[in-house]
Amino acid sequence: MWSTFFLTDEEGRTVAPGTAAAGGMAAPGGPAQGAGGLASLMGGRSTFGGNKRRRTTSAGHAMSEAQEGKKIKLAFFVAIVGVVLTVLGVGTEFWVELAPPKNFYNNQTCLTAHYGLWKGCTKTLWVSDIDPERESCGPAELPGESNCTYFKFFTTGENTVMFQKTTHKNLNVAAAMLALFSLFLMVMGAICITMALSKEILFFLKPASICFILSGVMVLIALLVFHQSVLSFLASDHTVPLHHELSWSVSCIGCAGAVLIVGGILFLLLALPCSPWQRCLPHKEGSS
């Protein structure tokens, strides 16, 4: 007598593989069911969020997609901090402070200046308000009469003269253009992350990571170019001795560049098909 036996698949459905007379041939519909299961497994790798599907890493551990979405939001928060610091630094004019000796003019007042990418300001301070141990005029935070003007690099192409020294417009324009292009890359990266979170597609993490890393590098390059423009400005004339120091806007730009690079690296790690920690330190199931 021929005996017939049945199997049960993973979802509890009964499958008849065939009888002994079939000669070991696969049951009808078996390959189609296998292909459907493979398609469902592949479809789960590109989504995350509130669904209950899970993405399995190479080490065989399932990572919930809700946790993955939280990691992306955390990395996005890091990148947003870098964007805010960049906007704060680019939009302010406290990149460098210039100060002659406080008694250089033999007067009760002295003149200090500070400027950034777009405009420069001069400020008249009372010598009596300055710290007696300080040799130069300043700092610029002291109360005094201030006068700010925008640079004409981007309109008429004229250089600016301060303390009988002339700015180097090519370097100043290059630093400003690098800063603006870095902001453009930040916007593009933010759009990619928004698409990844809304459309639940992990592919957008890769271009976002590239945008944020490049924007951080360009911010740091803009800082170096600006510092070179300051050195060229100081070397243009030696009639008035000047003490210069980089101010808090430069600190914002430097921190922003580092934070943006870190945020881009985090997005790159999240875009990998498996965790680098699990690849370097494979989990041993029997270790526990």
PLY file of the C-alpha trace (Angstrom):
ply
format ascii 1.0
element vertex 288
property float x
property float y
property float z
element edge 287
property int vertex1
property int vertex2
end_header
0.00 0.00 0.00
1.12 3.50 -0.70
1.24 5.72 2.33
0.68 9.43 2.12
2.23 11.85 4.63
1.81 15.59 5.11
4.14 18.39 6.15
3.40 21.67 7.87
5.08 24.90 6.74
6.18 27.82 8.99
2.75 29.47 8.91
0.88 26.33 9.98
-0.50 25.43 6.55
-0.57 21.76 5.52
1.44 20.89 2.42
1.29 17.58 0.59
4.72 16.88 -0.90
3.47 13.90 -2.93
3.41 10.10 -2.66
6.12 7.50 -2.95
5.03 6.75 -6.47
5.98 10.29 -7.49
9.65 9.29 -7.35
10.71 12.13 -5.00
9.44 14.91 -7.24
8.64 18.25 -5.62
5.04 19.05 -4.85
3.22 21.40 -7.18
3.37 24.95 -5.99
6.45 24.36 -3.86
8.87 26.54 -5.86
6.27 29.29 -6.07
5.84 29.26 -2.31
9.62 29.38 -1.86
9.95 32.28 -4.26
7.17 34.15 -2.43
8.94 33.65 0.89
12.21 34.88 -0.60
10.49 37.94 -2.02
8.92 38.73 1.34
12.32 38.39 3.02
13.98 40.69 0.50
11.15 43.20 0.82
11.71 43.50 4.55
15.27 44.84 4.12
14.23 48.19 2.70
11.66 49.27 5.24
11.58 50.26 8.87
9.22 51.98 11.28
6.05 50.72 12.85
5.80 47.48 10.86
6.43 44.22 12.63
8.78 42.89 9.98
12.40 42.53 10.98
15.66 42.84 9.16
18.10 40.03 9.85
21.79 40.82 9.98
24.59 38.56 8.77
25.08 37.24 12.29
21.52 36.00 12.34
20.17 38.50 14.87
16.94 40.31 14.13
16.90 44.07 14.58
13.52 45.66 14.97
12.79 48.30 12.40
11.40 50.65 15.04
14.78 50.66 16.79
16.48 51.32 13.47
14.24 54.33 12.89
15.19 55.69 16.31
18.88 55.34 15.47
18.37 57.27 12.24
16.56 60.05 14.11
19.37 60.21 16.67
22.00 60.52 13.94
19.81 63.16 12.26
19.74 65.13 15.51
23.56 65.10 15.57
23.63 66.41 12.01
21.07 69.12 12.84
23.33 70.34 15.66
26.12 70.73 13.10
23.80 72.61 10.74
22.72 75.03 13.49
26.33 75.71 14.48
27.24 76.33 10.84
24.40 78.80 10.33
25.33 80.57 13.56
28.98 80.87 12.55
28.38 81.87 8.92
25.78 84.48 9.82
27.86 86.32 12.43
30.85 88.62 12.02
32.95 87.54 14.99
35.42 85.43 13.06
38.49 87.50 13.91
39.15 90.45 16.19
41.77 93.09 15.37
43.15 95.39 18.00
46.05 97.88 18.01
47.81 98.76 21.29
45.38 100.63 23.52
47.77 103.60 23.89
48.76 103.69 20.22
46.69 106.82 19.50
47.62 108.53 22.81
43.97 109.22 23.45
41.29 108.31 25.96
39.71 106.02 23.40
41.01 103.24 21.19
39.71 101.49 18.11
39.08 97.76 17.65
37.57 95.81 14.76
36.07 92.43 14.04
34.74 90.91 10.83
33.46 87.71 9.28
32.52 86.51 5.80
30.05 89.24 4.92
30.71 92.40 6.91
33.18 94.11 9.21
32.65 96.29 12.25
34.79 98.90 13.99
34.21 99.84 17.60
35.47 102.74 19.70
36.23 101.79 23.30
37.22 103.80 26.36
40.72 102.99 27.54
39.53 103.21 31.12
37.14 100.28 30.52
39.92 97.98 29.33
41.68 95.62 31.68
44.90 97.33 32.87
46.86 94.14 32.27
45.72 94.01 28.65
48.09 95.71 26.20
45.81 95.81 23.17
42.44 97.47 22.70
39.48 95.25 23.38
37.74 92.93 23.70
34.97 93.79 21.28
32.29 92.83 23.82
32.95 96.01 25.81
30.41 98.83 25.43
31.25 101.42 22.82
30.21 103.06 19.58
30.08 100.51 16.76
29.95 100.97 12.99
29.34 97.98 10.68
29.46 97.86 6.89
29.03 95.00 4.43
31.98 94.04 2.28
31.85 94.99 -1.40
33.55 91.79 -2.56
30.31 90.44 -4.02
29.00 93.67 -5.57
31.64 96.03 -6.92
34.62 93.77 -6.19
36.36 96.39 -4.04
38.68 95.48 -1.21
38.18 96.84 2.30
40.79 98.89 4.14
41.05 98.68 7.93
43.95 100.06 9.96
45.68 100.92 6.65
45.65 97.24 5.72
43.85 95.80 2.70
41.81 92.64 2.62
42.46 89.86 0.09
39.12 89.61 -1.69
39.85 86.38 -3.59
40.44 84.43 -0.40
37.47 86.01 1.35
35.15 85.19 -1.55
36.49 81.63 -1.72
35.81 81.10 2.00
32.29 82.49 1.64
31.52 80.31 -1.40
32.75 77.19 0.38
30.54 77.99 3.36
27.48 78.54 1.14
28.06 75.32 -0.81
28.43 73.41 2.44
25.03 74.75 3.52
23.58 73.55 0.21
24.95 70.05 0.86
23.42 70.11 4.34
20.02 70.90 2.86
20.39 68.03 0.37
21.38 65.66 3.18
18.40 66.73 5.27
16.08 66.07 2.31
17.54 62.57 1.92
17.00 61.79 5.60
13.43 63.11 5.42
12.79 60.82 2.44
14.33 57.87 4.30
12.08 58.45 7.32
8.88 59.16 5.38
9.23 56.65 2.53
10.97 54.04 4.74
13.79 53.45 2.25
17.26 52.88 3.66
18.94 53.67 0.36
18.66 57.42 1.04
21.03 57.08 4.00
24.02 56.66 1.69
23.67 59.95 -0.24
22.80 61.69 3.03
26.02 60.45 4.63
28.05 61.67 1.66
26.37 65.10 1.79
27.01 65.61 5.50
30.61 64.38 5.39
31.43 66.61 2.41
29.71 69.59 4.02
31.76 69.12 7.21
34.99 68.89 5.22
34.10 72.00 3.21
33.29 73.94 6.37
36.74 73.13 7.76
38.38 74.07 4.44
36.49 77.39 4.47
37.88 78.01 7.95
41.43 77.38 6.75
40.96 79.66 3.72
39.59 82.42 5.93
42.56 82.13 8.29
44.88 82.44 5.31
43.02 85.58 4.22
43.55 87.06 7.69
47.30 86.39 7.47
47.40 88.02 4.02
45.49 91.00 5.40
47.97 91.47 8.26
50.93 91.19 5.89
49.62 93.88 3.52
50.90 96.74 5.68
52.97 97.11 8.85
52.29 100.75 9.71
49.85 99.96 12.49
50.77 97.02 14.73
47.78 94.77 15.24
46.98 91.98 17.61
44.57 89.47 16.10
42.71 86.52 17.56
40.05 84.21 16.20
36.72 84.74 17.92
33.71 82.61 18.88
32.24 82.36 15.38
35.30 80.35 14.35
34.73 78.05 17.32
31.19 77.43 16.08
32.45 76.66 12.58
35.15 74.28 13.82
32.72 72.38 16.05
30.16 72.30 13.23
32.61 70.69 10.82
33.50 67.96 13.31
29.85 67.29 14.24
28.78 67.10 10.58
31.49 64.57 9.79
30.48 62.45 12.79
26.83 62.62 11.73
27.71 61.54 8.19
29.73 58.59 9.50
26.78 57.53 11.65
24.49 57.54 8.61
27.06 55.53 6.68
27.20 52.91 9.43
23.41 52.70 9.51
23.33 52.20 5.73
25.60 49.14 5.89
23.84 45.78 5.37
25.20 44.52 8.68
26.63 46.06 11.81
30.44 46.44 11.79
30.50 45.46 15.47
28.86 42.15 14.68
31.33 41.58 11.86
34.37 42.33 14.04
32.99 40.68 17.20
30.75 37.81 16.05
28.22 36.71 18.62
28.70 33.25 20.09
25.37 31.64 20.77
26.81 29.35 23.42
28.72 32.04 25.29
25.80 32.76 27.59
0 1
1 2
2 3
3 4
4 5
5 6
6 7
7 8
8 9
9 10
10 11
11 12
12 13
13 14
14 15
15 16
16 17
17 18
18 19
19 20
20 21
21 22
22 23
23 24
24 25
25 26
26 27
27 28
28 29
29 30
30 31
31 32
32 33
33 34
34 35
35 36
36 37
37 38
38 39
39 40
40 41
41 42
42 43
43 44
44 45
45 46
46 47
47 48
48 49
49 50
50 51
51 52
52 53
53 54
54 55
55 56
56 57
57 58
58 59
59 60
60 61
61 62
62 63
63 64
64 65
65 66
66 67
67 68
68 69
69 70
70 71
71 72
72 73
73 74
74 75
75 76
76 77
77 78
78 79
79 80
80 81
81 82
82 83
83 84
84 85
85 86
86 87
87 88
88 89
89 90
90 91
91 92
92 93
93 94
94 95
95 96
96 97
97 98
98 99
99 100
100 101
101 102
102 103
103 104
104 105
105 106
106 107
107 108
108 109
109 110
110 111
111 112
112 113
113 114
114 115
115 116
116 117
117 118
118 119
119 120
120 121
121 122
122 123
123 124
124 125
125 126
126 127
127 128
128 129
129 130
130 131
131 132
132 133
133 134
134 135
135 136
136 137
137 138
138 139
139 140
140 141
141 142
142 143
143 144
144 145
145 146
146 147
147 148
148 149
149 150
150 151
151 152
152 153
153 154
154 155
155 156
156 157
157 158
158 159
159 160
160 161
161 162
162 163
163 164
164 165
165 166
166 167
167 168
168 169
169 170
170 171
171 172
172 173
173 174
174 175
175 176
176 177
177 178
178 179
179 180
180 181
181 182
182 183
183 184
184 185
185 186
186 187
187 188
188 189
189 190
190 191
191 192
192 193
193 194
194 195
195 196
196 197
197 198
198 199
199 200
200 201
201 202
202 203
203 204
204 205
205 206
206 207
207 208
208 209
209 210
210 211
211 212
212 213
213 214
214 215
215 216
216 217
217 218
218 219
219 220
220 221
221 222
222 223
223 224
224 225
225 226
226 227
227 228
228 229
229 230
230 231
231 232
232 233
233 234
234 235
235 236
236 237
237 238
238 239
239 240
240 241
241 242
242 243
243 244
244 245
245 246
246 247
247 248
248 249
249 250
250 251
251 252
252 253
253 254
254 255
255 256
256 257
257 258
258 259
259 260
260 261
261 262
262 263
263 264
264 265
265 266
266 267
267 268
268 269
269 270
270 271
271 272
272 273
273 274
274 275
275 276
276 277
277 278
278 279
279 280
280 281
281 282
282 283
283 284
284 285
285 286
286 287
